[in-house]
Amino acid sequence: MEENSDSSEKQNVTDNSAEKMNKKREGRSSTLHDLSQRMLATDAWLDSAIWRGTQFLGVFFRGYSAFMRRFTLRGPSKWIAGLASEGLTYCAFGFLIMLAFAQPAFKATERTDWKTTSDFSISFFDRFGNPLGKRGILLNDKVPLDEIPDHMIQATLATEDRRFFNHMGIDFFGTFRAMVANVKARSVVQGGSSITQQLAKNLFLSNERTLQRKIKEAYLALWLEMNLSKREILKLYLDRAYMGAGTFGVAAASEFYFDKDVREITLAEAAMLSGLYKAPSKYAPHKNLPAARARANEVLTNIVQAGFMSEGQVIAARRNPAEAIDRTKSEAPDHFLDWAFEEVKKLASQYPELKNDRVISVRTTLDPGFQREAVNSVESILRQYSERYGVEEAAMAVVTTEGAVRSMVGGRDYDESQFNRATDALRQPGSSFKPFVYMAAFLNGYESDSVVPDRPISIGGWSPRNYTRGYAGPVTLKTALTKSINTIPVRLAQAIGRDKIATTAYMMGINSELKITRAMPLGVSEVTVLDMASSYAAFGSGGKKVDPYGVLELRNSKGEVLYSHERDVGPALRILPFDKVAMMNDVLVNVIERGTGRRAQLEGITAAGKTGTTQAYRDAWFVGYTGNLSAAVWYGNDDYSPTRRMTGGSLPAMTWGKFMTYAHQGLELKPMPGVEAPEGKAVIANNSLSDREVTGPPELLNRSSQQVLDALGKRLQTLPFNTNTNFNVQAQLGSDAAAGVTYTQ
């Protein structure tokens, strides 16, 4: 019985389990069936949607094709449309390329003070306290546009941009009209740049005549139009336009030429001022009054043609032209003042107290006698030789061996071009870069009497050649630099590494980028004239760093000293070992006495230097120094066109020698570090020192001075002085010796 009962219970359990499994199978089957149905429905919907979409697209494209067939061109029209389409495509690509070129210019717009960079009122004085010139808000940009006479604005618009209020920064119609007029006249009689484009150049760009600058100018003009109103653009243009004689803006020009407030000028005077926009140097009334009046008459004609006035309204101005006050040509060192102005702004960022008082007096390092001689030296050489050598421009910078900038020539004519070629132009230095190579070699185990073979060398297919096209065989480094052999610095660079040469140049004062290339030792990287002068000054200083500076002292409107170079700048740091500098000085003295720089020899003065000539004779340099001064001279053309075989040993060396002969008159000569002065090389007397003074104890006395001192000493010993007096005399002589004063026989 119990067994039957157990078996029946097991049977029931088995049946229940089977029933549950059947239900699970039925549930799974039902779920799979539902999923299958849904997938089939989704597939059907997708098929239907795709079919309907295909049908719709087919109908659309058939309709579109039928519509476009109405515009089908045949014959010449088809070719014209094709050319127009291709033209638009190329224009789009050209737009993108020009936009890429213009990108660097837009960095200038990131400055928050781009409209107020000249908000200082600065009076500059030379090193002796004599007035030099002014920079800053003496531009007088405080006159509101509404207070500038209507005839001044009308004359400006009629002459420079008649469609100013109708274009968006670039006047394509006006540009085309100017091109047609220039072609007809076979010369440039009209300008194509709008007022906005000219303002963009004045605010952000230089005066260099390149395609890249014109591209930047166009994009910046569009940027100005998007960020300023037309009235703001016109006001900035009237305040920033260069008007000749170092004046900027119509208000400052009115004061300079007519001694009048711009609010009071007549129509005739407004016409004369408006004539200056085109060529301030050519039409400046203080230089050429007849040309200025003729140009003003053209402006009056422009006013009538533009519809601003009738002929009857301008006839009085034609009959009674403006009279400019009598002013001789400004002798102000404008390129130096522009650079010094930038130096003051840099100091203002370092000294917060300068931000509280914008009326500043600046005593500079400039020597007026040096400046006149530098300008005269450059101009006299150009007048005599510019046509022969095919050269138009020059630049020069002179610094002391402590870094004070004594003179600066940034170009031949500031009125013609305000671009400072001494501080801003980057040009290849040619062989004048080689002293950096040799100094790097001296710092890495070479000496001036080390022998290196002058023979052909090839680096990756590049094979430099010497100027003479010949080879001298084994030569010492002194001979190689004296003769300016090209293969030797290339071999030195291979041996020590070009990066060490660049480091040496940077350390000595080169601030521009030096590209590490195979040709770098031959001076293919671009530098500035001022950097070269200050770098060579490190040799003349005995190896100390020479940072060029132009500001001696800053005073606020109350006369309080805000900055003093002597007080606020620490002593110079030694960057080169004295023995290596002595070795280099010996070599570079030899360059002037026996090498390529013979035309730079100074009678009675130990001088050192190096010539430099670049490929195709585009640039010619001479950079040299004495124990007192370092000067760099560059000649070339702004458009990089070749000269007629001008070398650094010709005009640059002649200019350097002419200036340095004058500059050392009356100076107590400092010895050339590490070089023994030959017999007879002593002080050069000068009986006219009205504009210069010599301060501080002399560091080198000539033979006659020594004889006078000896005689005086013997005479003092015979006088009945007490021992204290005699002791004081001897103490004074001893203090002179301790101060570095040397006496030579």
C-alpha positions in Angstrom: 0.0 0.0 0.0 2.7 2.5 1.0 4.7 1.7 -2.1 1.6 2.3 -4.3 1.0 5.6 -2.5 4.6 6.7 -3.1 4.5 5.8 -6.7 1.3 7.8 -7.3 2.8 10.8 -5.6 5.8 10.6 -7.8 3.5 10.3 -10.8 1.6 13.5 -9.8 4.9 15.4 -9.4 6.1 14.3 -12.8 2.8 15.3 -14.4 2.9 18.8 -12.8 6.4 19.3 -14.0 5.6 18.3 -17.6 2.6 20.6 -17.5 4.7 23.5 -16.4 7.3 22.9 -19.1 4.6 22.8 -21.7 3.2 26.1 -20.5 6.8 27.6 -20.7 7.2 26.3 -24.2 3.8 27.8 -25.2 4.8 31.2 -23.7 8.1 31.2 -25.6 6.5 30.2 -28.8 3.9 33.0 -28.4 6.7 35.6 -27.7 8.7 34.5 -30.7 5.5 34.7 -32.8 4.8 38.2 -31.6 8.4 39.3 -32.3 8.3 37.8 -35.7 5.1 39.6 -36.5 6.5 43.0 -35.4 9.7 42.5 -37.4 7.7 41.7 -40.5 5.5 44.8 -39.9 8.6 47.0 -39.5 10.2 45.5 -42.7 7.0 46.1 -44.6 6.9 49.7 -43.3 10.6 50.3 -44.3 10.0 48.9 -47.7 7.0 51.0 -48.2 8.8 54.2 -47.0 11.8 53.6 -49.2 9.5 53.0 -52.2 7.5 56.1 -51.5 10.7 58.1 -50.9 12.2 56.8 -54.2 9.0 57.7 -56.0 9.0 61.2 -54.4 12.6 61.8 -55.3 12.1 60.6 -58.8 9.1 63.0 -59.3 11.2 65.9 -57.7 14.2 65.4 -59.9 12.1 65.0 -63.0 10.4 68.3 -62.2 13.7 69.9 -61.3 15.3 68.7 -64.5 12.3 70.0 -66.5 12.6 73.4 -64.7 16.3 73.7 -65.2 16.0 72.9 -68.9 14.5 76.2 -69.3 17.8 77.8 -68.5 19.9 75.6 -70.7 22.5 77.7 -72.6 23.8 77.0 -76.0 26.4 78.6 -78.2 28.5 81.5 -76.8 26.2 81.9 -73.8 27.2 78.5 -72.6 30.9 79.3 -72.8 30.4 82.6 -71.0 28.5 81.0 -68.2 31.2 78.3 -67.8 34.0 80.9 -67.6 32.0 82.9 -65.0 31.5 79.7 -63.0 35.2 78.9 -63.1 36.1 82.5 -62.3 33.9 82.4 -59.2 35.6 79.2 -58.1 39.1 80.6 -58.5 38.0 83.8 -56.7 36.8 81.8 -53.8 40.1 80.0 -53.6 42.0 83.3 -54.0 39.9 84.8 -51.2 40.9 81.9 -48.8 44.6 82.2 -49.8 44.6 86.0 -49.2 42.8 85.5 -45.9 45.6 83.2 -44.8 48.2 85.9 -45.7 46.2 88.5 -43.7 46.0 86.5 -40.5 49.2 87.9 -39.0 47.9 91.4 -39.4 44.8 90.7 -37.3 47.0 90.0 -34.2 47.5 93.8 -34.0 43.7 94.2 -33.6 43.8 92.1 -30.4 45.4 95.0 -28.5 42.9 96.9 -26.4 44.7 100.1 -27.0 45.0 100.0 -30.8 43.2 103.3 -31.1 45.1 105.1 -28.3 48.7 104.0 -28.8 49.8 107.7 -28.9 48.1 109.0 -25.8 51.3 110.3 -24.2 52.4 113.9 -24.4 56.2 113.6 -24.6 58.9 116.2 -25.0 62.2 114.8 -26.0 65.6 116.4 -25.2 69.1 115.4 -26.2 71.7 114.2 -23.7 72.7 117.8 -22.9 69.1 118.9 -22.3 68.4 120.7 -25.6 64.9 120.2 -27.2 64.7 117.5 -29.9 61.0 117.1 -30.7 57.7 115.9 -29.5 55.6 112.8 -29.8 52.2 111.7 -28.5 48.9 113.5 -28.2 50.5 116.7 -29.6 48.9 115.1 -32.6 46.0 117.0 -31.0 43.3 114.3 -31.5 41.1 116.0 -28.9 39.3 118.2 -31.5 35.8 116.6 -32.0 34.8 115.8 -35.6 31.9 118.2 -35.3 34.3 121.1 -34.6 36.5 120.5 -37.6 35.4 122.9 -40.4 33.1 121.4 -43.1 35.5 122.6 -45.8 38.3 120.6 -44.3 36.2 117.4 -44.3 34.9 118.1 -47.8 38.4 118.7 -49.2 39.6 115.5 -47.6 36.7 113.4 -49.0 36.9 115.0 -52.4 40.6 114.3 -52.7 41.0 110.9 -51.0 37.6 109.1 -51.1 34.5 110.6 -52.6 32.5 107.4 -52.1 33.6 107.0 -48.4 30.0 106.9 -47.1 28.9 104.5 -49.8 31.3 101.6 -49.6 32.3 99.0 -47.0 36.0 99.8 -46.7 37.1 99.0 -50.2 35.9 101.2 -53.1 36.1 98.8 -56.1 34.6 101.5 -58.4 37.1 104.1 -57.2 40.0 101.6 -57.6 38.9 100.8 -61.2 38.6 104.5 -62.0 42.0 105.2 -60.6 43.5 102.4 -62.7 42.0 103.8 -65.8 43.2 107.3 -65.1 46.7 106.0 -64.3 46.8 103.9 -67.5 45.7 107.0 -69.6 48.3 109.2 -68.0 51.0 106.5 -68.1 51.9 107.4 -64.5 50.3 107.3 -61.0 48.0 110.3 -61.0 45.3 108.8 -58.7 45.4 106.5 -55.7 43.0 103.6 -55.4 43.1 103.1 -51.6 40.0 104.2 -49.7 40.2 106.3 -46.5 39.6 103.1 -44.5 42.4 101.3 -46.2 44.8 104.2 -45.5 43.7 104.2 -41.9 44.4 100.5 -41.6 47.9 101.1 -42.9 48.5 104.0 -40.5 47.2 102.1 -37.5 48.5 98.6 -38.1 51.0 98.3 -41.0 54.2 99.9 -42.4 54.8 101.8 -45.6 56.5 98.9 -47.4 55.2 98.4 -50.9 54.4 94.7 -51.1 51.5 92.6 -52.3 51.2 91.1 -48.8 50.8 94.5 -47.2 48.0 95.4 -49.6 46.2 92.1 -48.8 46.5 92.8 -45.1 45.4 96.4 -45.7 42.2 95.2 -47.5 41.2 92.8 -44.8 41.9 95.2 -42.0 39.8 97.8 -43.8 36.9 95.5 -43.7 37.5 94.8 -40.0 37.5 98.5 -39.3 34.2 99.0 -41.1 32.7 96.2 -39.0 34.0 97.6 -35.7 33.7 101.4 -36.1 31.2 103.8 -37.5 32.0 105.9 -40.5 32.4 109.0 -38.4 34.8 107.2 -36.1 36.9 106.1 -39.1 36.9 109.6 -40.6 38.0 111.1 -37.2 40.8 108.6 -36.7 42.0 109.2 -40.3 42.1 113.0 -39.8 44.1 112.4 -36.6 46.6 109.8 -37.8 47.4 110.8 -41.4 51.0 111.8 -41.8 51.2 115.5 -42.9 54.9 116.0 -43.3 57.6 117.5 -41.0 57.0 115.0 -38.3 53.3 116.1 -37.8 50.4 113.7 -37.7 46.8 114.7 -38.2 45.2 117.9 -39.6 45.1 119.6 -36.2 48.8 119.3 -35.6 49.6 120.2 -39.2 47.4 123.3 -39.0 49.4 124.4 -36.0 52.8 123.6 -37.6 52.2 125.2 -41.1 49.8 128.0 -40.3 50.2 128.5 -36.5 46.4 128.2 -36.3 43.8 126.1 -34.5 42.3 123.7 -37.0 38.9 125.2 -36.2 40.0 128.5 -37.6 41.5 127.5 -41.0 40.2 128.9 -44.2 39.2 127.0 -47.3 42.5 127.8 -49.0 44.4 126.4 -46.0 42.1 123.3 -45.8 42.9 122.7 -49.5 46.6 123.0 -48.9 46.4 120.6 -46.0 44.4 118.1 -48.0 47.0 118.2 -50.7 49.5 116.7 -48.2 47.8 113.3 -48.0 49.2 112.2 -51.4 52.9 113.2 -50.9 53.7 115.2 -47.7 57.3 115.5 -48.6 56.7 116.8 -52.1 53.9 119.2 -51.3 54.9 120.4 -47.8 54.5 124.2 -47.9 57.6 124.9 -45.7 59.7 123.1 -48.3 58.1 123.9 -51.6 55.3 126.6 -51.4 54.7 126.8 -55.2 54.1 123.0 -55.4 51.9 123.1 -52.4 49.8 125.9 -53.9 49.5 124.1 -57.2 48.4 120.9 -55.4 45.9 123.0 -53.3 44.4 124.3 -56.6 43.9 120.7 -57.7 42.1 120.0 -54.4 39.7 122.9 -55.0 39.0 121.4 -58.4 38.2 118.1 -56.7 35.8 119.8 -54.4 33.9 121.3 -57.3 33.9 118.0 -59.3 32.6 116.1 -56.2 29.7 118.5 -56.0 30.5 119.8 -52.5 30.9 123.4 -53.8 30.5 125.5 -56.9 33.2 127.2 -58.8 32.0 130.5 -57.5 32.5 129.3 -53.9 36.1 128.3 -54.4 37.2 131.2 -56.7 38.3 133.3 -53.7 40.5 130.5 -52.4 42.1 130.2 -55.9 42.9 133.9 -56.0 44.2 134.1 -52.5 46.2 130.9 -51.8 47.3 130.0 -48.3 50.4 131.4 -46.8 52.5 129.0 -44.7 54.5 130.5 -41.8 58.3 130.6 -42.4 59.8 127.4 -41.1 63.1 126.0 -42.1 63.3 122.2 -42.6 63.0 120.3 -39.3 66.3 118.9 -38.2 64.6 116.7 -35.6 65.9 113.1 -35.6 62.5 111.8 -36.3 63.4 108.1 -36.8 65.2 108.2 -33.4 62.2 109.9 -31.8 59.9 107.2 -33.1 62.1 104.5 -31.6 62.5 106.4 -28.3 58.7 106.8 -28.1 58.3 103.1 -28.3 61.0 102.7 -25.6 59.0 105.0 -23.4 55.9 103.0 -23.9 57.7 99.9 -22.9 59.0 101.6 -19.8 55.4 102.6 -19.0 54.3 99.0 -18.9 57.1 98.3 -16.4 56.7 101.3 -14.2 53.1 101.9 -13.1 53.8 105.4 -12.0 54.2 106.4 -15.6 50.5 105.6 -16.2 49.4 108.2 -13.7 50.9 111.1 -15.6 51.0 111.2 -19.4 52.8 114.5 -19.7 56.4 113.4 -19.7 59.8 115.0 -20.4 62.5 112.6 -21.6 66.2 113.2 -21.7 67.6 110.9 -24.3 71.0 109.5 -25.1 71.2 111.2 -28.5 74.2 113.4 -29.3 73.2 116.2 -31.6 76.6 116.6 -33.1 76.9 112.8 -33.8 73.4 112.9 -35.3 74.1 115.7 -37.7 77.3 114.0 -38.8 75.6 110.6 -39.3 72.9 112.2 -41.5 75.5 114.2 -43.4 77.7 111.2 -43.9 74.9 109.1 -45.3 73.5 111.8 -47.5 76.8 112.9 -48.9 77.7 109.4 -49.9 74.3 108.7 -51.5 74.4 112.0 -53.5 77.8 111.1 -54.8 77.4 107.4 -55.4 73.8 106.3 -55.5 73.4 106.4 -59.2 76.7 104.7 -59.8 75.9 101.8 -57.5 72.1 101.7 -58.0 71.3 102.2 -54.3 68.6 104.4 -52.9 68.5 103.8 -49.1 70.7 103.5 -46.1 70.5 103.1 -42.4 73.0 103.6 -39.5 73.0 103.1 -35.7 75.7 104.3 -33.3 75.9 103.1 -29.7 78.5 103.5 -27.0 80.2 100.4 -25.6 77.8 100.8 -22.6 74.7 100.8 -24.9 73.7 104.4 -25.1 72.4 105.2 -28.6 74.2 108.3 -29.8 72.7 108.6 -33.3 70.3 106.9 -35.6 69.6 107.2 -39.4 66.5 105.2 -40.3 66.3 106.3 -43.9 67.3 108.9 -46.4 64.1 111.1 -45.9 61.7 110.8 -43.1 59.1 112.9 -44.9 59.3 110.4 -47.8 59.1 107.3 -45.6 58.7 107.0 -41.9 59.8 103.3 -41.9 62.8 103.0 -39.6 65.3 100.8 -41.4 67.7 100.9 -38.4 65.3 99.2 -36.0 62.5 97.6 -38.0 64.0 96.5 -41.3 65.2 92.9 -41.4 68.0 92.4 -43.9 70.6 89.6 -44.4 74.0 90.6 -42.9 76.2 88.5 -45.1 79.8 88.1 -44.0 79.3 90.6 -41.1 77.6 87.7 -39.3 80.8 85.7 -39.4 82.3 87.1 -36.1 79.4 85.3 -34.3 80.6 82.0 -35.9 84.2 82.6 -35.0 83.3 83.6 -31.4 81.3 80.4 -31.0 84.4 78.5 -32.3 86.7 80.3 -29.8 84.3 79.4 -27.1 84.5 75.7 -28.2 88.3 75.2 -28.2 89.5 77.0 -31.4 91.9 79.9 -31.4 92.8 82.6 -33.9 95.9 80.6 -35.0 94.0 77.4 -35.4 94.4 76.0 -39.0 91.4 75.0 -41.0 91.6 73.9 -44.7 90.0 76.3 -47.3 88.9 73.8 -49.9 85.6 72.8 -51.6 82.9 71.5 -49.2 79.5 70.1 -50.1 76.6 69.5 -47.6 73.6 67.8 -49.0 74.2 69.1 -52.5 74.9 72.7 -51.3 78.5 73.8 -52.1 79.4 77.3 -50.9 82.1 79.2 -52.9 84.4 82.0 -52.0 84.1 85.4 -53.4 87.3 85.0 -55.4 86.1 81.5 -56.7 89.5 80.2 -55.6 90.8 78.3 -52.5 93.8 79.1 -50.3 94.4 75.7 -48.7 95.2 75.5 -45.0 94.8 78.9 -43.3 94.5 80.2 -39.8 91.2 81.5 -38.5 92.6 85.0 -38.3 93.5 84.9 -42.0 90.2 83.3 -42.9 88.1 86.1 -41.3 90.5 88.8 -42.5 90.0 87.7 -46.1 86.3 86.8 -45.5 86.7 83.2 -46.8 83.3 81.4 -47.0 84.2 77.8 -46.6 85.9 78.2 -43.2 82.8 79.3 -41.2 80.8 76.6 -42.9 83.4 74.0 -41.7 83.4 75.5 -38.2 79.6 75.3 -38.1 79.8 71.6 -39.1 82.3 71.0 -36.3 80.8 72.8 -33.4 77.1 72.8 -34.3 75.0 75.6 -35.8 72.8 75.8 -32.6 75.8 77.0 -30.7 76.4 79.8 -33.2 72.8 80.9 -32.9 73.1 80.8 -29.1 76.2 83.0 -29.2 74.5 85.5 -31.5 71.4 85.7 -29.3 73.6 86.1 -26.2 75.4 89.0 -27.8 72.3 90.9 -28.7 70.6 89.6 -31.9 66.9 89.6 -31.3 65.4 88.5 -34.6 64.9 84.8 -35.4 68.0 83.0 -36.7 67.0 80.0 -38.9 69.2 77.0 -38.3 70.2 76.2 -41.9 73.3 75.1 -43.7 73.9 78.6 -45.0 73.4 80.3 -41.6 77.2 80.8 -41.0 77.3 83.0 -44.2 74.7 85.4 -42.8 71.4 84.5 -44.5 69.2 85.0 -41.5 67.9 88.5 -41.3 68.9 91.0 -38.6 68.4 94.7 -37.8 71.1 97.4 -38.0 70.7 98.3 -34.3 71.1 94.7 -33.2 74.3 94.4 -35.2 75.7 97.6 -33.7 74.9 96.6 -30.1 76.2 93.0 -30.6 79.6 94.2 -31.9 79.7 96.6 -29.0 80.1 93.5 -26.8 83.6 93.1 -28.3 84.4 96.8 -27.6 83.2 96.4 -24.0 85.5 93.6 -23.3 82.8 90.9 -23.3 80.0 92.6 -21.4 76.4 92.5 -22.6 75.4 95.7 -24.3 71.7 96.4 -24.4 70.9 99.5 -26.5 68.9 102.2 -24.8 67.7 105.7 -25.7 66.2 107.0 -22.5 68.4 108.5 -19.8 65.8 110.0 -17.6 62.0 110.4 -17.4 60.3 113.3 -15.6 56.5 113.9 -15.0 54.7 117.2 -15.4 55.9 118.3 -11.9 59.5 117.7 -12.8 59.8 114.6 -10.6 62.2 111.9 -11.8 60.1 108.8 -12.6 62.9 106.8 -14.2 66.7 107.1 -14.3 68.8 104.6 -16.3 71.7 105.2 -14.0 69.6 104.5 -10.9 67.2 101.8 -12.1 69.3 99.6 -14.4 71.9 97.3 -12.9 75.5 96.9 -14.1 76.2 95.0 -17.4 76.7 91.3 -17.2 79.8 89.5 -18.6 78.7 87.2 -21.4 82.1 86.5 -23.1 85.5 85.6 -21.5 87.9 88.4 -21.8 90.6 86.3 -23.4 88.2 85.2 -26.2 87.2 88.8 -26.8 90.8 89.9 -27.0 91.4 87.2 -29.6 88.4 88.4 -31.7 89.4 92.0 -31.4 92.9 91.2 -32.7 91.4 89.5 -35.7 88.8 92.2 -36.5 91.5 95.0 -36.1 93.4 93.0 -38.8 90.3 93.1 -41.0 90.4 96.9 -41.1 94.2 97.2 -41.4 94.8 94.4 -43.9 91.5 92.9 -45.0 88.3 93.9 -46.6 87.6 96.9 -44.4 90.6 99.1 -45.3 88.3 102.0 -46.3 87.2 102.2 -42.6 90.7 102.9 -41.2 90.8 105.7 -38.7 94.0 107.7 -38.5 95.5 107.4 -35.0 92.7 105.2 -33.7 92.6 101.5 -33.2 89.4 100.2 -34.9 87.9 96.8 -35.6 85.1 95.7 -37.8 83.7 93.4 -40.6 82.3 93.9 -44.0 79.2 92.1 -45.3 77.8 91.6 -48.8 74.7 89.5 -49.6 73.8 87.5 -52.6 73.2 89.5 -55.8 74.6 92.5 -54.0 71.3 93.3 -52.4 72.7 94.4 -49.1 76.0 95.9 -48.1 77.2 96.3 -44.5 80.0 97.5 -42.4 79.9 97.0 -38.7 82.8 98.2 -36.6 83.8 99.5 -33.2 86.5 101.2 -31.1 86.9 101.2 -27.4 84.4 104.0 -27.3 81.7 103.5 -29.9 80.1 100.8 -32.1 78.4 101.6 -35.4 76.6 99.6 -38.0 76.0 100.9 -41.6 73.7 99.3 -44.2 73.0 100.3 -47.8 70.4 98.7 -50.1 67.0 99.1 -51.7 63.6 98.8 -50.1 62.3 96.5 -52.9 65.3 94.1 -52.4 66.5 94.9 -56.0 70.3 94.2 -56.5 72.8 97.0 -56.5 75.5 97.5 -59.0 78.1 95.3 -57.4 78.2 97.3 -54.2 80.1 95.6 -51.4 80.4 96.3 -47.7 84.0 97.5 -48.2 82.8 100.3 -50.4 80.1 102.8 -49.4 79.3 101.3 -46.0 83.0 101.3 -44.9 83.5 104.8 -46.3 80.4 106.1 -44.4 81.6 104.4 -41.2 85.1 105.8 -41.5 83.8 109.4 -42.2 81.5 109.4 -39.3 83.9 107.7 -36.8 86.6 110.2 -37.7 84.4 113.0 -36.6 82.9 111.2 -33.6 86.3 110.6 -32.0 87.5 114.1 -32.2 88.0 115.3 -28.6 87.2 112.0 -27.0 89.7 110.4 -24.6 90.2 107.1 -26.3 89.4 103.9 -24.5 91.8 101.1 -25.3 90.6 98.3 -27.5 90.2 95.4 -25.1 93.1 93.0 -25.4 94.8 94.8 -28.3 97.9 96.9 -27.7 97.6 100.3 -29.3 100.3 101.0 -31.9 102.6 104.0 -31.2 101.0 107.3 -32.0 97.4 106.1 -31.7 96.1 108.6 -29.1 93.6 111.4 -28.5 92.5 113.5 -31.5 92.1 117.1 -30.4 89.0 119.1 -31.4 88.8 122.9 -30.8 85.0 123.0 -31.4 83.0 121.2 -28.7 80.0 123.6 -28.4 77.4 120.9 -28.8 79.2 118.0 -26.9 80.9 117.6 -23.6 83.3 115.1 -22.2 82.7 114.1 -18.6 84.4 111.8 -16.2 88.2 111.1 -15.8 90.2 110.3 -18.9 91.1 106.7 -19.3 94.1 107.2 -21.7 96.4 110.1 -21.7 98.7 110.9 -24.7 102.4 111.5 -24.5 102.2 115.3 -24.3 99.7 115.1 -21.4 102.0 112.7 -19.6 104.9 115.1 -20.0 102.9 118.0 -18.6 102.0 115.9 -15.6 105.6 114.9 -15.0 106.8 118.5 -15.2 104.0 119.5 -12.8 104.9 116.8 -10.4 108.6 117.9 -10.3 107.5 121.5 -9.8 105.2 120.6 -6.9 108.1 118.7 -5.2 110.3 121.8 -5.2 107.5 124.0 -3.6 107.4 124.4 0.2 104.3 122.3 0.7 103.8 120.4 3.8 103.8 116.6 3.9 100.1 116.4 3.9 99.8 118.4 0.7 102.4 116.2 -1.0 100.6 113.1 0.3 97.3 114.4 -1.2 98.9 114.8 -4.6 100.3 111.3 -4.5 97.0 110.0 -3.3 95.2 111.6 -6.2 97.6 110.0 -8.7 97.1 106.7 -6.9 93.3 107.0 -7.1 93.5 107.7 -10.8 95.5 104.4 -11.3 92.9 102.6 -9.2 90.1 104.0 -11.3 91.7 102.4 -14.4 93.6 105.5 -15.8 96.7 104.4 -17.6 99.5 106.6 -18.7 101.4 105.8 -21.9 104.7 106.9 -23.3 
